Amino acid sequence: MKVATVKETAPNERRVALVPEAIGKLTAAGHEVLIQAGAGDGASIPDADFTEAGARVVIEDALYAEADVVLRVQKPTPEEIGKLRSGQVVMGLLQPLIDPQNAQALASAGVTAISLDTLPRTLSRAQTMDALSSQANVGGYKAVVMAADAYGRYFPLLTTAAGTAKPANVLILGVGVAGLQAIATAKRLGALVKAYDVRSETKEQAESLGAQFLKLESVADATGEGGYARELTDEEKAAQQAELNKHISSMDVVITTAQVPGRRPPLLVTADAVNNMKAGSVIVDMAASALGGNVELSQPDDTIVTDNGVTIIAPTNLPATMPGGASGFYARNISALLAHFIEEGEMSFDFEDEITVGTVITHDGKVVHEATAALLAPAEGGAA
């Protein structure tokens, strides 16, 4: 079987789906690995490194013509879908719950699409395939580094002959994978860290990394399904916001990480909260996206300074800013998921298996992923 990796074309995307270290297992299993020329440039991986690892570097047209499986990071563009042929398999972070029309286009092309971002993350056997977690780890780390760079003072307590500098007060909103990594990184830099999440089960996790967990009296536990938080009622949101604002105003750095797959992220930092923060404070909105973010004033992929001197950073793809490390993790995830589908050297799909049901979006010309198909159903009904 020929397994190929493309050069990403999405704006500011510097990651690559396979790295040289991941190629050995594929070639040892009898597969040929094709790499599009320049695919690793953004991650500082030259073509020669892929060749040395056992891959064959090819131009784009040859890659699409020869490949049985195409590995990528981001979803393909309409132009790239047009280059795929019926019967091919494409794997990546395809975002079918955000862009179901892209999934429909892949189905119409006869392509089997497998998406890592719909993986059932609560399955223990799926942990090695969990790209959302591995990339969130990268994002949580980089968010703190960005905040430290933008903050005009020290993160740690610093005692010198010239005097003593107080440690920064850092608040992490959302204690998932990204939030836990942000806590750990901020603590390593010497900050005083507080954390908050609507899921009470995260208290012990945050405290184990040295954070003080904020317990808001106004909101009951909001643990939902699949490890995510449930959506709060309007009354809970208002009460939570009023209580959170008091804590936010005293912080030097706030990092928000709360996301809901395929839906608008919850608003956690209002304009009023920002206006009450001290000049020189920094906010990093890790949930920033075209759907919105956790911070009312954030602007996707932009950094702004408010009238009262608060810096708001809103990156939409933090892992891509650390392409070498992020690609290494991602390559392991996508290789593990690929191995799940290979049986006797060929792709095989068992739709009784939870991982297959969760990640296969299109197959045999149809959208087979239940949640994605449901998003398409109203449009199809209206057209009828």
Secondary structure as GFF3:
##gff-version 3
##sequence-region A 1 384
A	DSSP	beta_strand	2	5	.	.	.	ID=ss1
A	DSSP	alpha_helix	20	28	.	.	.	ID=ss2
A	DSSP	beta_strand	32	36	.	.	.	ID=ss3
A	DSSP	three_ten_helix	41	43	.	.	.	ID=ss4
A	DSSP	alpha_helix	47	52	.	.	.	ID=ss5
A	DSSP	beta_strand	56	58	.	.	.	ID=ss6
A	DSSP	alpha_helix	60	66	.	.	.	ID=ss7
A	DSSP	beta_strand	69	74	.	.	.	ID=ss8
A	DSSP	alpha_helix	78	83	.	.	.	ID=ss9
A	DSSP	beta_strand	89	93	.	.	.	ID=ss10
A	DSSP	alpha_helix	100	108	.	.	.	ID=ss11
A	DSSP	beta_strand	112	115	.	.	.	ID=ss12
A	DSSP	three_ten_helix	116	118	.	.	.	ID=ss13
A	DSSP	three_ten_helix	124	129	.	.	.	ID=ss14
A	DSSP	alpha_helix	131	150	.	.	.	ID=ss15
A	DSSP	beta_strand	158	160	.	.	.	ID=ss16
A	DSSP	beta_strand	163	165	.	.	.	ID=ss17
A	DSSP	beta_strand	169	173	.	.	.	ID=ss18
A	DSSP	alpha_helix	177	188	.	.	.	ID=ss19
A	DSSP	beta_strand	192	196	.	.	.	ID=ss20
A	DSSP	three_ten_helix	200	202	.	.	.	ID=ss21
A	DSSP	alpha_helix	203	208	.	.	.	ID=ss22
A	DSSP	beta_strand	212	213	.	.	.	ID=ss23
A	DSSP	three_ten_helix	225	227	.	.	.	ID=ss24
A	DSSP	alpha_helix	234	248	.	.	.	ID=ss25
A	DSSP	beta_strand	253	256	.	.	.	ID=ss26
A	DSSP	alpha_helix	271	275	.	.	.	ID=ss27
A	DSSP	beta_strand	282	285	.	.	.	ID=ss28
A	DSSP	beta_strand	302	305	.	.	.	ID=ss29
A	DSSP	beta_strand	311	314	.	.	.	ID=ss30
A	DSSP	three_ten_helix	318	321	.	.	.	ID=ss31
A	DSSP	alpha_helix	323	341	.	.	.	ID=ss32
A	DSSP	beta_strand	342	343	.	.	.	ID=ss33
A	DSSP	beta_strand	346	347	.	.	.	ID=ss34
A	DSSP	alpha_helix	354	359	.	.	.	ID=ss35
A	DSSP	beta_strand	360	363	.	.	.	ID=ss36
A	DSSP	beta_strand	366	367	.	.	.	ID=ss37
A	DSSP	alpha_helix	370	383	.	.	.	ID=ss38
###
